[in-house]
Amino acid sequence: MSSDNDDASYGVRPILKVAESLGLDEEDVLLYGKDAAKVPLASLSRFDGRPNGKLIVTTAITATPAGEGKTVTTIGLVQGLGRIGVDSMGTLREPSLGPIFGIKGGATGGGKAQVHPMVEINLHFTGDIHAVGAAHNLLSAVLENHIAKGNELDIDPTRILLGKAMDIGSRELRHIVMGLGGKVRGGVPHESSFMITPASEISAILALANSPDDLRERLERMTIAYNHDGNPVLARQLGCVGALMALLKDAICPNLVQTLEGQPVFVHGFPFANIAHGTNSVLATRYALKLADYVVTETGFAADLGAEKFFNIVCRQSGLVPDCVVLVASVRALKMHGGKCVEDCGREDMDALRQGFCNLDRHISNIRLFGLPVVVAVNRFPGDSPEELAAVVEHCAELGVEAAVSTVFEDGGAGGEELARKVLETIDRKEGSFRMLYDTSLPIREKVETVAKLIYGAGQVIFLSAAEKSLESIESHGYGHLPVCMAKTQASLSDDPKRRGAPVGWKLTVRELTISSGAGFVVPICGQMNLMPGLPKRPSAMDIDLDECGQVTGLR
């Protein structure tokens, strides 16, 4: 990537200038105003012959209400690399309206470490999530119509897998009855459900597809139901995959935006990490590696979820090989893992901090299981004492891990320079050799147990009767070779969201298993995990408004 400005702090530029810095001109992009653009795959294919840059994967310790700052750190690291003269680029997921209007808020960073334009990215952006929701619901509607109009495929209405999708958290739609009113007015009555759009298999497929042809093939092999003989019914049997491709024709193209300091960022793809694989699109990361010397990508939630799935699923399917992992921690979050309540995390407490190191240690060991070097980014919050910050860095040193205090929220790229240098030094040392955690030829049960015991610290895995039944069905239909994509709470290493720290020897409960044959993985649903989140007592939607000047306020 050539730059037209040697000063990495030049700030936000017209998106065409950002595109030009990547070697793209106006004819190569589809503009969405002056601040965002889609880059067609035909334009990106010109760079196929270039060598890949280095891939840096950002993950975090287990999420807490005290905050960790993974997205802020990811963006700040891109800015920090830029400030020390390194050709860098970021790849991030697109925010979902569910968390934005629920409890989590937006997903564009914060302070001086943000991607621009924040409001547009957090709301409708370029319409990719809407396109996936439309494709999902079209497939569902054609399926329901097929049953109502003769059911030539002999689909069992009690074994429809698809359901409906929407991008707003609505717990009341988790389990519904549809088709009331008879065949003329309402179709065939049966139980169904809604899922949030990022939980749709089409969301996972879009993020994992290597090309339009691969997208089509994956859509065609989606398992959408079972017939009365217990055999799977695939999407291609309904004959509407061409229409799905039409809806997704632009959604497959990466979206180009920038940091507040002008570095390019692809924001593309949106699967959640607690119920899907949780990383941005393969296409965005693959082409970012052709366009920049160093690419920073973010995985969802902690290393037990997003990072594990990135390594075992995304890298396995795409051939991507990480060079370094950045593990984000905060003093506040570590004190919560040490037993403090969120209200007390702003007060110095060295004992609670040290008690919370167990969670950090587990995630460091998890990353090392994949043969990858790790650098810890300590995201500084107001109220963190110098002694607490130093204690985290010293603890990491005792484990043989580089650590740097990051102040990117307050200082932008300048606050990420130390982290950037430590990452570069770690990559230059070429430590370790990337490897998968398990061989996919293992039975599904063994793959689940491997993740549960080695990554989560579980002592035993219990499959409930529904899980045993679905496990037998999935393997009997030839899907036993697929990797597993664990659906588990993000709030704990265990399947109980109330358990902090790094519990060991506990029992993981697998409630059921579902097949995502198009995406290419099996989903064990653990504990009380749901595919449709609900709203908190006071959702973030209560604070969002449009002012008299037409500006969105309250979006965080």
JOPEHU-V76065 format. One record per backbone hydrogen bond with DSSP energy under -1.0 kcal/mol. CO is the residue of the C=O (numbers start at 0). NH is the residue of the N-H. If there is no record, write none. Layout:
((CO;NH) (CO;NH))
//
This chain:
((6;9) (13;16) (13;17) (14;18) (15;19) (16;20) (18;21) (18;23) (19;22) (24;27) (25;28) (29;37) (33;14) (35;31) (36;255) (37;29) (39;43) (40;44) (43;46) (44;47) (46;49) (53;294) (54;322) (54;323) (55;296) (56;325) (57;298) (58;327) (59;302) (63;66) (68;72) (69;73) (70;74) (71;75) (72;76) (73;77) (74;78) (75;79) (76;80) (77;81) (78;82) (79;83) (80;85) (81;84) (86;293) (88;295) (89;265) (90;297) (91;267) (95;99) (96;100) (98;104) (100;540) (101;539) (107;114) (109;112) (112;109) (113;259) (115;257) (116;120) (117;121) (118;122) (119;124) (123;126) (126;130) (127;131) (128;132) (129;133) (130;134) (131;135) (132;136) (133;137) (134;138) (135;139) (136;140) (137;141) (138;142) (139;143) (140;144) (141;145) (142;146) (143;147) (144;148) (145;150) (150;153) (153;227) (155;158) (158;225) (163;194) (165;196) (169;172) (170;173) (172;193) (175;191) (177;189) (181;185) (181;186) (189;177) (191;175) (192;163) (194;165) (195;198) (196;199) (199;203) (200;204) (201;205) (202;206) (203;207) (204;208) (206;281) (210;214) (211;215) (212;216) (213;217) (214;218) (215;219) (216;220) (218;221) (219;235) (221;234) (223;160) (223;161) (224;232) (225;155) (226;229) (230;226) (232;223) (232;224) (233;236) (234;237) (239;243) (240;244) (241;245) (242;246) (243;247) (247;251) (249;252) (253;38) (254;266) (255;36) (256;264) (257;115) (258;261) (262;258) (263;89) (264;256) (265;91) (267;280) (268;93) (271;275) (273;487) (277;299) (280;284) (281;285) (282;286) (283;287) (284;288) (286;290) (287;291) (288;52) (292;53) (293;88) (294;55) (295;90) (296;57) (299;305) (301;304) (301;306) (302;307) (304;308) (305;309) (306;310) (307;311) (308;312) (308;313) (309;314) (312;316) (313;317) (314;318) (323;56) (324;374) (325;58) (326;376) (327;60) (328;378) (329;333) (330;334) (331;335) (332;336) (334;339) (335;338) (340;343) (341;344) (343;346) (348;352) (349;353) (350;354) (351;355) (355;358) (356;360) (357;361) (358;362) (359;363) (360;364) (361;365) (362;366) (363;367) (364;368) (366;369) (366;371) (367;370) (369;434) (372;324) (374;326) (375;403) (376;328) (377;405) (380;383) (384;388) (385;389) (386;390) (387;391) (388;392) (389;393) (390;394) (391;395) (392;396) (393;397) (395;400) (396;399) (401;375) (403;377) (405;379) (406;410) (407;411) (408;111) (410;413) (411;414) (412;415) (414;406) (415;419) (416;420) (417;421) (418;422) (419;423) (420;424) (421;425) (422;426) (423;427) (424;428) (426;429) (438;441) (442;446) (443;447) (444;448) (445;449) (446;450) (447;451) (448;452) (449;453) (450;454) (450;455) (451;457) (456;504) (459;507) (461;509) (463;467) (464;468) (465;469) (466;470) (467;471) (468;472) (469;473) (470;474) (471;475) (472;476) (473;478) (474;477) (478;481) (482;521) (486;525) (495;498) (505;458) (505;459) (507;461) (508;526) (509;463) (511;524) (513;522) (515;519) (515;520) (520;515) (521;484) (522;513) (523;486) (524;510) (524;511) (525;528) (530;195) (538;541) (539;542) (544;552) (546;549) (550;546) (552;544))
//
